[in-house]
Amino acid sequence: MMNVIEFQEKYGTEEQCREYLLKKRWPKGFVCPKCYHSEYFNVQSRNLFQCKACNHQVSVTAGTIMDKTRTPLAKWFLAFFLMAEDRSISSLMLAKRIGVAYYTAWTIRNKIRYMLGTRNIFTKPSKQQYKKSPVSLKRGRKKAASTKKSINYMDITKD
């Protein structure tokens, strides 16, 4: 296992993280997920690949737990490293170590825990797995049975 200094040298910048994801996602080069064409334009302003045949735009993070995130990839990768070292790290400690807000660290931590359960970085969990179901209320004085269901770590990994 590498130490923090080696990790920072290998994945310390946004470009290094994108390059790693690019090689993992398309080991033989870019292939459009829509039309399977291999030629593309690089949209550098948005960090996207655009297919020359169908103009479909795709990111290296599309379909992953990092999809549509505004958190830099270098912070995600550092969170991966810290969670691999200590799975029981708290959200507060993770927030301090990677330099994000508590709620952001909580979301990242839960997504990584889900990913570690499925053993696949290219698995995108649904939002329902992180939020509780809404309470169904009846009108009047009668109390309705709560439809809230707690989702623990073991339930998520079974799906």
Backbone as numpy.savetxt, mean C-alpha at the origin, in Angstrom:
# Nx Ny Nz CAx CAy CAz Cx Cy Cz
19.89 -10.24 7.05 19.04 -9.06 7.05 19.93 -7.83 7.05
19.53 -6.85 6.27 20.34 -5.64 6.16 20.06 -4.69 7.31
21.03 -3.83 7.59 20.83 -2.84 8.64 20.25 -1.56 8.03
19.97 -0.58 8.87 19.30 0.64 8.43 20.14 1.42 7.43
21.44 1.46 7.62 22.32 2.20 6.71 22.30 1.57 5.32
22.42 0.26 5.25 22.36 -0.42 3.97 21.00 -0.22 3.30
19.95 -0.26 4.12 18.61 -0.05 3.59 18.48 1.35 2.99
18.96 2.36 3.69 18.87 3.74 3.20 19.68 3.93 1.92
20.81 3.24 1.80 21.60 3.34 0.58 20.87 2.71 -0.60
20.15 1.63 -0.34 19.48 0.91 -1.43 18.11 1.50 -1.77
17.34 1.97 -0.77 15.99 2.46 -1.00 15.74 3.83 -0.39
16.75 4.67 -0.31 16.62 5.96 0.36 15.92 7.04 -0.43
15.85 6.90 -1.74 15.23 7.94 -2.55 13.99 7.42 -3.24
13.18 8.35 -3.68 11.94 8.02 -4.39 12.24 7.28 -5.69
13.28 7.70 -6.38 13.65 7.07 -7.65 14.08 5.61 -7.46
14.85 5.35 -6.41 15.29 3.98 -6.14 14.09 3.08 -5.82
13.13 3.60 -5.10 11.93 2.81 -4.76 11.09 2.54 -6.00
10.91 3.56 -6.85 10.16 3.37 -8.09 10.84 2.35 -9.00
12.15 2.43 -9.08 12.90 1.49 -9.92 12.74 0.06 -9.42
12.75 -0.11 -8.11 12.56 -1.45 -7.54 11.17 -1.98 -7.88
10.14 -1.13 -7.70 8.77 -1.55 -8.01 8.60 -1.85 -9.50
9.25 -1.05 -10.34 9.19 -1.27 -11.79 9.76 -2.63 -12.16
10.90 -2.98 -11.58 11.52 -4.28 -11.86 10.70 -5.43 -11.31
10.06 -5.24 -10.16 9.24 -6.30 -9.58 7.93 -6.49 -10.35
7.34 -5.38 -10.78 6.05 -5.45 -11.47 6.18 -5.96 -12.90
7.18 -5.44 -13.61 7.40 -5.84 -15.00 8.86 -6.28 -15.17
9.20 -7.50 -14.83 10.60 -7.95 -14.89 11.17 -7.95 -16.32
10.31 -8.14 -17.33 10.77 -8.16 -18.72 10.49 -6.84 -19.43
10.18 -5.81 -18.69 9.86 -4.51 -19.26 8.37 -4.24 -19.17
8.01 -3.00 -19.43 6.62 -2.56 -19.31 5.70 -3.33 -20.27
4.54 -3.72 -19.76 3.47 -4.32 -20.56 2.17 -3.68 -20.11
1.43 -3.13 -21.05 0.16 -2.47 -20.74 -0.83 -3.49 -20.17
-1.42 -3.21 -19.01 -2.38 -4.16 -18.44 -3.69 -4.23 -19.21
-3.94 -3.26 -20.07 -5.20 -3.21 -20.81 -5.10 -3.92 -22.17
-4.03 -3.61 -22.94 -3.92 -4.18 -24.30 -2.67 -5.04 -24.49
-1.84 -5.17 -23.47 -0.63 -6.00 -23.49 0.41 -5.53 -24.51
0.40 -4.25 -24.82 1.39 -3.66 -25.73 2.62 -3.29 -24.91
3.79 -3.35 -25.49 5.00 -3.12 -24.70 5.65 -1.75 -24.89
5.17 -0.95 -25.83 5.76 0.38 -26.03 4.97 1.41 -25.24
5.70 2.38 -24.66 5.05 3.34 -23.78 5.75 4.69 -23.82
5.02 5.70 -23.36 5.58 7.02 -23.09 5.74 7.13 -21.59
6.74 7.86 -21.15 6.93 8.09 -19.72 6.40 9.48 -19.38
5.33 9.55 -18.61 4.74 10.82 -18.18 5.42 11.19 -16.86
6.52 11.93 -16.96 7.35 12.20 -15.80 6.71 13.13 -14.79
5.85 14.04 -15.25 5.22 14.98 -14.32 4.30 14.29 -13.33
3.76 13.10 -13.71 2.84 12.38 -12.84 3.35 10.99 -12.47
4.57 10.66 -12.85 5.16 9.35 -12.58 4.29 8.21 -13.11
3.88 8.33 -14.36 3.02 7.33 -14.99 3.65 6.81 -16.27
3.19 5.64 -16.68 3.54 5.09 -17.98 2.27 5.14 -18.83
2.41 5.61 -20.07 1.26 5.68 -20.97 1.52 4.80 -22.17
0.60 3.87 -22.43 0.73 2.93 -23.53 0.62 3.69 -24.85
1.50 3.39 -25.81 1.45 4.04 -27.11 0.28 3.55 -27.95
-0.21 2.36 -27.70 -1.29 1.80 -28.50 -2.67 2.28 -28.05
-2.96 2.19 -26.77 -4.31 2.52 -26.28 -4.37 3.75 -25.39
-3.24 4.38 -25.11 -3.14 5.58 -24.26 -3.55 5.34 -22.81
-3.59 4.10 -22.37 -3.90 3.79 -20.98 -2.72 4.19 -20.10
-3.02 4.88 -19.00 -1.96 5.31 -18.09 -1.96 4.43 -16.86
-0.77 4.03 -16.43 -0.64 3.16 -15.28 0.60 3.56 -14.48
0.50 3.40 -13.17 1.60 3.70 -12.27 2.19 2.40 -11.75
3.41 2.46 -11.25 4.02 1.26 -10.68 3.34 0.86 -9.38
2.63 1.80 -8.76 1.95 1.49 -7.51 0.50 1.09 -7.72
-0.01 1.12 -8.94 -1.41 0.79 -9.21 -1.69 -0.66 -8.82
-2.76 -0.86 -8.08 -3.15 -2.19 -7.66 -2.38 -2.72 -6.46
-1.58 -1.89 -5.84 -0.82 -2.30 -4.66 -1.40 -1.62 -3.42
-0.86 -1.91 -2.28 -1.30 -1.23 -1.07 -0.86 0.23 -1.05
0.02 0.62 -1.96 0.49 2.00 -2.04 -0.25 2.80 -3.09
-1.30 2.23 -3.67 -2.06 2.87 -4.74 -2.71 4.16 -4.25
-2.62 5.20 -5.04 -3.26 6.51 -4.79 -2.84 7.13 -3.46
-1.62 6.89 -3.06 -1.13 7.47 -1.82 -0.35 8.75 -2.11
-0.40 9.66 -1.16 0.41 10.87 -1.28 1.67 10.78 -0.44
1.78 9.72 0.33 2.98 9.50 1.14 4.12 9.04 0.22
5.29 9.63 0.32 6.40 9.24 -0.54 6.75 7.76 -0.39
7.17 7.17 -1.49 7.51 5.75 -1.49 8.66 5.42 -0.55
9.59 6.35 -0.40 10.72 6.11 0.51 10.22 5.91 1.95
9.17 6.62 2.33 8.60 6.43 3.68 7.86 5.11 3.77
7.18 4.71 2.69 6.53 3.40 2.66 7.56 2.30 2.83
8.65 2.39 2.09 9.68 1.36 2.14 10.33 1.31 3.52
10.53 2.48 4.14 11.09 2.50 5.49 10.11 1.84 6.46
8.82 2.08 6.25 7.81 1.42 7.10 7.85 -0.09 6.90
8.04 -0.54 5.64 8.18 -1.98 5.38 9.35 -2.55 6.16
10.45 -1.84 6.12 11.66 -2.29 6.82 11.43 -2.37 8.32
10.84 -1.33 8.89 10.60 -1.30 10.34 9.60 -2.37 10.77
8.58 -2.61 9.95 7.59 -3.64 10.27 8.19 -5.04 10.12
9.13 -5.21 9.21 9.79 -6.51 9.06 10.66 -6.80 10.27
11.28 -5.75 10.83 12.10 -5.93 12.03 11.25 -6.21 13.26
10.15 -5.46 13.40 9.30 -5.57 14.59 7.85 -5.43 14.18
7.15 -6.56 14.06 5.75 -6.52 13.63 4.85 -5.86 14.65
5.26 -5.80 15.89 4.42 -5.24 16.94 4.68 -3.75 17.17
5.34 -3.07 16.24 5.60 -1.64 16.39 4.27 -0.90 16.41
4.16 0.07 17.30 2.91 0.82 17.43 2.81 1.87 16.32
1.61 2.31 16.08 1.40 3.34 15.06 2.07 4.64 15.46
2.07 4.95 16.74 2.71 6.17 17.22 4.22 6.11 17.00
4.83 4.98 17.31 6.27 4.83 17.09 6.60 4.87 15.60
5.77 4.22 14.79 5.99 4.23 13.34 5.87 5.65 12.80
4.91 6.41 13.30 4.73 7.79 12.86 5.97 8.62 13.16
6.54 8.43 14.35 7.75 9.17 14.72 8.95 8.75 13.88
9.08 7.45 13.62 10.25 6.94 12.90 10.26 7.32 11.42
9.07 7.36 10.78 9.04 7.68 9.34 8.64 9.12 9.06
8.23 9.85 10.09 7.95 11.27 9.94 6.62 11.58 9.27
5.56 10.91 9.70 4.22 11.19 9.18 3.26 11.38 10.35
2.03 11.77 10.04 1.01 11.93 11.07 0.59 10.56 11.60
-0.01 10.57 12.79 -0.41 9.31 13.43 -1.39 8.52 12.56
-2.42 9.18 12.02 -3.42 8.47 11.23 -2.79 7.86 9.97
-1.87 8.57 9.35 -1.17 8.04 8.18 -0.38 6.80 8.56
0.33 6.86 9.68 1.10 5.71 10.15 0.18 4.54 10.49
-0.98 4.83 11.08 -1.94 3.79 11.41 -2.42 3.08 10.15
-2.74 3.86 9.11 -3.19 3.29 7.84 -2.09 2.46 7.20
-0.88 3.00 7.14 0.25 2.28 6.55 0.50 0.98 7.31
0.49 1.07 8.63 0.74 -0.12 9.46 -0.31 -1.21 9.22
-1.56 -0.83 9.15 -2.61 -1.82 8.92 -2.53 -2.42 7.52
-2.20 -1.62 6.54 -2.05 -2.14 5.18 -0.87 -3.10 5.11
0.23 -2.77 5.77 1.40 -3.65 5.76 1.09 -4.94 6.50
0.38 -4.86 7.60 0.01 -6.08 8.32 -0.87 -6.98 7.46
-1.76 -6.39 6.70 -2.58 -7.17 5.77 -1.70 -7.83 4.71
-0.77 -7.03 4.17 0.12 -7.55 3.13 1.00 -8.67 3.67
1.51 -8.53 4.89 2.34 -9.58 5.46 1.55 -10.86 5.68
0.26 -10.72 5.91 -0.59 -11.89 6.06 -0.81 -12.61 4.75
-0.89 -11.85 3.65 -1.11 -12.47 2.34 0.20 -12.79 1.63
1.29 -12.23 2.12 2.62 -12.45 1.54 2.74 -11.97 0.10
2.03 -10.89 -0.25 2.06 -10.40 -1.61 1.99 -8.88 -1.58
3.02 -8.22 -2.10 3.06 -6.76 -2.12 2.05 -6.21 -3.10
1.68 -6.99 -4.11 0.74 -6.52 -5.12 -0.69 -6.93 -4.80
-1.05 -6.90 -3.54 -2.41 -7.17 -3.10 -2.97 -5.88 -2.54
-4.09 -5.46 -3.07 -4.71 -4.24 -2.58 -5.95 -4.61 -1.79
-5.95 -4.33 -0.49 -7.12 -4.65 0.33 -8.26 -3.68 0.07
-9.47 -4.11 0.34 -10.62 -3.21 0.18 -10.70 -2.29 1.40
-11.37 -1.18 1.22 -11.49 -0.22 2.31 -12.30 -0.78 3.47
-13.18 -1.72 3.20 -14.02 -2.29 4.24 -13.20 -3.01 5.30
-12.03 -3.47 4.94 -11.20 -4.19 5.90 -10.56 -3.26 6.91
-10.62 -1.95 6.69 -10.03 -1.00 7.62 -11.07 -0.17 8.36
-12.30 -0.19 7.86 -13.34 0.61 8.49 -14.41 -0.31 9.01
-15.02 0.08 10.10 -16.10 -0.73 10.66 -17.37 -0.50 9.84
-18.23 -1.49 9.83 -19.50 -1.37 9.13 -20.37 -0.35 9.83
-21.22 0.36 9.07 -22.10 1.35 9.71 -23.15 0.66 10.57
-23.63 1.39 11.56 -24.67 0.87 12.45 -26.02 1.10 11.78
-26.83 0.05 11.70 -28.17 0.22 11.14 -29.12 0.56 12.29
-29.77 1.69 12.19 -30.67 2.15 13.24 -32.10 2.11 12.74
-33.02 1.73 13.62 -34.45 1.77 13.30 -35.01 3.06 13.87
-36.09 3.52 13.27 -36.75 4.72 13.79 -37.51 4.37 15.06
-37.70 5.31 15.91 -38.48 5.10 17.12 -37.60 4.72 18.30
-38.23 4.12 19.31 -37.53 3.81 20.54 -36.82 2.47 20.52
-37.17 1.63 19.56 -36.56 0.30 19.55 -35.10 0.40 19.12
-34.28 -0.31 19.85 -32.86 -0.34 19.50 -32.64 -1.45 18.48
-31.87 -1.13 17.49 -31.55 -2.13 16.47 -30.28 -2.85 16.87
-30.18 -4.05 16.40 -28.93 -4.79 16.64 -27.83 -4.13 15.83
-26.72 -3.94 16.44 -25.59 -3.31 15.77 -25.01 -4.26 14.73
-24.72 -3.68 13.56 -24.12 -4.49 12.51 -22.60 -4.33 12.49
-22.07 -3.66 13.50 -20.62 -3.51 13.56 -19.97 -4.85 13.76
-18.90 -5.05 13.03 -18.18 -6.30 13.16 -16.70 -5.97 13.24
-16.08 -6.42 14.29 -14.65 -6.16 14.40 -13.91 -7.12 13.49
-12.94 -6.58 12.81 -12.13 -7.38 11.90 -10.76 -7.51 12.51
-10.42 -8.68 12.96 -9.10 -8.84 13.54 -8.12 -9.33 12.49
-6.89 -9.38 12.85 -5.82 -9.74 11.92 -6.01 -11.12 11.33
-6.47 -12.07 12.12 -6.64 -13.43 11.64 -7.78 -13.53 10.61
-8.85 -12.74 10.77 -9.93 -12.77 9.80 -9.46 -12.22 8.45
-8.66 -11.19 8.47 -8.18 -10.60 7.22 -7.30 -11.57 6.47
-6.46 -12.30 7.17 -5.54 -13.18 6.48 -6.21 -14.42 5.90
-7.41 -14.76 6.37 -8.10 -15.93 5.85 -8.72 -15.68 4.49
-9.04 -14.42 4.16 -9.70 -14.10 2.88 -8.81 -14.33 1.70
